[in-house]
Amino acid sequence: MIIKKRKKPIILNSYESILARLRNDFTEKEIIEQHYSKSHRHFLGMTSVDFSLKAIGASYTILHEVYIKVENQYLEVDNLIITPHTIYIIDVNNDIVEPAFEFTSEQIQNVPYKPKLIIEDLFPFQQLEIKKIQLQKWLESQEVYNLSIEAFIVISDPKIMMKIMQDTIPMNDSVIMVNKLQQKITDLEQEKSTHPPIINHEKLGDRLKSVCKKKKINILKKYRIKEGDVLTGVACPECGKLGMLRYNGKWQCQSCKHTSKHAHRQALMDYYYIFQRSLTNKEAAKWLHVTSRHIVKYLLKSANYVFNKKQQKWFLK
């Protein structure tokens, strides 16, 4: 059973919101666009793998987007499959470089684990080994022992899959094509079917889900973006131009003349994804280009914001 389903990552929303509002002369804009493109491809790759995992979801416990704290670091895994005998780390990577296929098992496994290790700096297979160590540490903290951990990188992009097959690139044992993932798990579990269960996979899944956190990123800090680099105003849902004006209860685009009743909702979501904080009446007025305090309150309420009297700020529900 899939007990933790996948949602669109906050980081993708943050990228989309900031790219729609960054000044054109911002020096790092092209880099941000490249990072967004990579994150978006990864998300699409994960969703295609999710479809394959549905077939085995009835027999085992599956969690998407696992992000848990282990000691002083975070363990981030695209998918976890928990069976009575094994827990599988399933990461998706369609940007894998060919030289990484040639790593030997010994080279991969001999990565020294350090508490402050930056996992993203390692090759994909080295990352897998570190994640296995992290997961083992978490299991031991929960007094779960003797549960085997398997880790795989899944390739879901048909173009990459075709290139690998055509070029006969030597593949590491940790790499699986998405169309063979279900059979791989089935075969491994069949080998252990005669052994008694080690854990109750449903209970362990519930325990993992209870400690999962949402991964957040301060996109302004990451790319050294100043508030002055971010354009304010309400964007037209038709042409995308900023600067819609409010007339008689509607927003009107000054460029294409399109009108909308609810264009402010996306503008306020942009504020949330970019700044990830609450806002005051004054900040909301400046962001939406609205002068009336009463209209600002109405717009915030209609966008699912609630007012905290003590802090005198609006918070997204």
C-alpha positions in Angstrom: 0.0 0.0 0.0 1.3 3.5 -0.8 0.9 5.3 2.5 2.8 8.5 1.5 1.9 9.8 -1.9 3.9 12.1 -4.1 3.1 15.8 -4.3 4.7 18.5 -6.4 7.8 19.5 -4.5 7.8 23.0 -3.0 11.2 23.7 -4.6 9.5 23.4 -8.1 6.9 26.0 -7.1 9.6 28.2 -5.7 11.6 28.0 -8.9 8.5 28.8 -11.0 7.5 31.7 -8.8 10.9 33.3 -8.7 11.6 32.9 -12.4 8.3 34.6 -13.2 9.4 37.6 -11.1 13.1 38.0 -11.3 14.5 41.1 -13.0 15.8 40.2 -16.5 19.2 41.6 -15.7 19.7 39.3 -12.6 23.1 37.7 -13.3 22.2 34.2 -11.9 18.9 33.8 -13.8 20.3 31.4 -16.4 21.7 29.2 -13.7 18.4 29.2 -11.8 16.6 28.2 -15.1 19.0 25.3 -15.5 18.5 24.1 -11.9 14.7 24.4 -12.4 14.9 22.3 -15.6 16.9 19.6 -13.9 14.5 19.5 -10.9 11.5 19.4 -13.2 12.9 16.5 -15.2 13.6 14.6 -12.0 10.0 15.1 -10.8 8.7 13.8 -14.2 11.0 10.8 -13.9 9.7 10.1 -10.4 6.1 10.2 -11.5 6.7 7.7 -14.2 8.4 5.3 -11.7 5.4 5.8 -9.3 3.2 4.2 -12.0 5.4 1.1 -12.0 5.4 0.9 -8.2 1.5 0.8 -8.1 1.7 -2.8 -9.2 3.6 -4.0 -6.1 1.9 -1.5 -3.7 -0.8 -4.0 -2.7 1.8 -6.5 -1.2 4.2 -4.1 0.5 4.4 -0.6 2.1 5.6 2.2 -0.1 6.5 5.8 0.8 7.3 8.5 -1.8 9.4 11.6 -0.9 11.0 10.4 2.3 12.9 13.2 4.1 13.9 12.3 7.7 16.5 13.5 10.1 19.3 11.1 11.0 21.6 12.4 13.6 22.7 15.9 12.3 21.9 15.2 8.6 18.8 14.5 6.5 18.1 11.3 4.6 16.3 12.1 1.3 15.0 9.2 -0.8 12.7 9.3 -3.8 10.9 6.0 -2.8 11.1 3.5 0.0 9.6 0.0 -0.4 9.2 -2.0 2.8 8.7 -5.7 2.8 8.7 -8.3 5.6 12.4 -9.0 4.8 13.9 -5.9 3.1 13.7 -2.2 2.8 14.5 -0.9 -0.7 15.8 2.6 -1.5 14.6 3.5 -5.0 16.1 6.7 -6.4 15.4 8.1 -9.9 18.2 9.6 -11.9 17.9 10.3 -15.6 20.9 12.6 -15.6 23.4 9.9 -14.7 26.8 10.3 -16.4 28.2 7.3 -18.3 31.6 7.1 -16.4 29.5 6.4 -13.3 28.5 3.1 -14.7 32.1 2.0 -14.6 32.5 2.3 -10.8 33.4 -1.0 -9.2 31.5 -2.2 -6.2 34.6 -1.8 -4.1 35.0 1.9 -5.1 31.4 2.6 -4.4 31.3 1.0 -1.0 34.5 2.5 0.3 33.1 6.0 0.5 34.0 7.2 4.0 30.9 8.3 6.0 31.3 11.7 7.7 28.7 13.5 9.7 29.0 16.7 7.7 29.4 15.0 4.3 27.7 16.9 1.4 26.0 14.0 -0.3 25.1 16.0 -3.4 28.8 16.3 -4.2 29.2 12.5 -4.6 28.5 10.3 -7.7 25.0 8.8 -7.7 26.2 5.3 -6.6 28.3 6.8 -3.8 25.2 8.7 -2.7 23.3 5.3 -2.5 25.9 3.8 -0.2 25.7 6.8 2.1 21.9 6.7 2.1 22.1 3.0 3.1 24.3 3.9 6.0 22.0 6.7 7.1 18.9 4.4 6.9 20.7 1.7 8.8 21.5 4.3 11.6 17.8 5.3 11.7 16.6 1.7 11.9 19.0 1.0 14.7 17.7 4.1 16.6 14.3 2.5 16.3 15.6 -0.9 17.5 15.1 -2.5 14.2 17.9 -4.9 13.4 18.7 -7.6 10.8 16.6 -5.9 8.1 18.3 -6.0 4.8 18.7 -2.8 2.8 18.9 -2.8 -0.9 19.4 0.4 -3.0 18.8 1.0 -6.7 19.0 3.8 -9.2 16.1 3.7 -11.6 16.3 5.1 -15.1 12.9 6.1 -16.5 13.7 8.3 -19.5 13.1 6.2 -22.7 15.9 8.1 -24.6 18.5 7.3 -21.9 17.3 3.7 -21.8 17.5 3.3 -25.5 21.0 4.9 -25.6 22.3 2.5 -22.9 20.9 -0.5 -24.8 22.3 0.7 -28.2 25.7 1.6 -26.8 25.9 -1.6 -24.7 27.2 0.6 -21.8 28.3 -1.7 -18.9 25.8 -1.1 -16.2 26.4 -1.4 -12.5 24.2 -3.8 -10.6 22.6 -0.9 -8.8 21.0 0.4 -12.0 17.6 -0.7 -13.1 15.4 0.3 -16.1 12.0 1.3 -14.9 10.3 -1.5 -17.0 12.3 -4.1 -15.0 11.9 -2.7 -11.5 8.8 -4.6 -10.6 10.3 -8.0 -11.7 13.6 -7.2 -9.8 11.7 -6.6 -6.5 9.6 -9.7 -7.1 12.6 -11.9 -7.8 14.5 -10.7 -4.7 11.5 -11.2 -2.5 10.9 -14.7 -3.9 14.4 -15.7 -2.8 13.5 -14.7 0.8 9.9 -16.1 0.8 10.9 -19.2 2.7 12.4 -17.2 5.6 10.3 -15.9 8.5 9.3 -12.2 8.4 11.7 -9.9 10.2 9.3 -6.9 10.7 5.7 -5.8 10.2 6.2 -3.6 7.1 2.9 -1.7 7.7 4.0 -0.6 11.2 7.5 0.3 10.1 6.0 2.3 7.3 3.7 4.2 9.6 6.7 5.0 11.9 8.7 6.4 9.0 5.8 8.4 7.7 5.3 10.0 11.2 8.9 11.4 11.2 8.9 12.6 7.6 9.4 16.3 7.1 8.8 18.7 4.3 12.0 19.7 2.5 12.2 23.5 2.3 14.7 25.7 0.5 15.4 29.4 1.0 15.6 30.2 -2.7 16.6 33.8 -2.0 19.6 32.8 0.1 20.6 29.9 -2.2 21.0 32.3 -5.2 21.8 35.5 -3.3 18.7 37.2 -4.5 17.8 40.5 -2.9 14.2 41.6 -2.4 14.8 44.4 -4.8 15.5 41.8 -7.5 12.0 40.4 -7.2 9.2 42.1 -9.2 5.9 42.8 -7.4 2.4 43.0 -8.7 -0.3 40.6 -10.0 0.5 38.5 -13.1 -2.0 38.1 -15.9 -3.1 34.5 -16.1 -3.5 34.9 -19.9 -0.3 36.6 -21.1 1.8 36.4 -17.9 2.6 40.1 -17.7 2.8 41.7 -14.2 0.9 44.8 -13.2 -2.8 43.9 -13.4 -5.0 46.7 -11.9 -8.1 46.1 -9.8 -11.4 47.7 -11.1 -14.8 47.0 -9.8 -13.9 43.7 -8.1 -11.9 42.4 -11.0 -8.3 42.4 -12.1 -7.5 43.8 -15.6 -4.3 43.3 -17.5 -2.8 46.5 -18.9 -1.2 44.6 -21.7 -3.8 42.2 -23.2 -6.9 43.5 -21.4 -7.8 40.1 -20.0 -9.9 40.2 -16.8 -9.8 37.9 -13.8 -11.5 37.7 -10.4 -8.9 35.5 -8.8 -5.5 36.5 -10.3 -4.3 37.7 -6.8 -4.4 34.2 -5.5 -1.4 33.1 -7.6 0.4 36.3 -6.7 0.0 35.6 -3.0 1.2 32.0 -3.6 4.2 33.4 -5.4 5.0 35.5 -2.2 4.7 32.4 -0.1 7.0 30.2 -2.3 9.6 33.0 -2.7 9.7 34.4 0.8 8.2 31.5 2.8 6.9 33.7 5.5 3.9 35.5 6.8 3.1 39.1 5.7 1.6 42.2 7.1 -1.2 44.3 5.5 1.4 46.8 4.3 3.5 44.1 2.7 0.5 42.6 1.0 -0.6 46.0 -0.3 2.8 46.6 -1.8 3.0 43.2 -3.3 -0.5 43.4 -4.9 -0.3 47.1 -5.8 -3.5 47.8 -3.9 -3.9 50.9 -1.8 -7.2 50.1 0.1 -6.6 48.4 3.4 -10.1 46.9 3.3 -9.6 45.4 -0.2 -6.2 44.0 0.9 -7.9 42.2 3.8 -10.6 40.8 1.5 -8.1 39.6 -1.0 -6.0 37.8 1.7 -9.0 36.1 3.2 -10.2 34.9 -0.3 -6.7 33.5 -0.9 -6.9 31.3 2.2 -4.9 33.5 4.5 -5.8 33.9 8.2 -4.9 36.9 10.4 -3.0 36.5 13.7 -4.0 39.5 15.9 -1.2 39.0 18.3 1.5 39.1 15.6 -0.5 41.4 13.3 0.4 39.2 10.4 -1.3 37.0 7.8 -0.5 33.3 7.5 -1.4 30.9 4.8 -3.6 28.1 6.1 
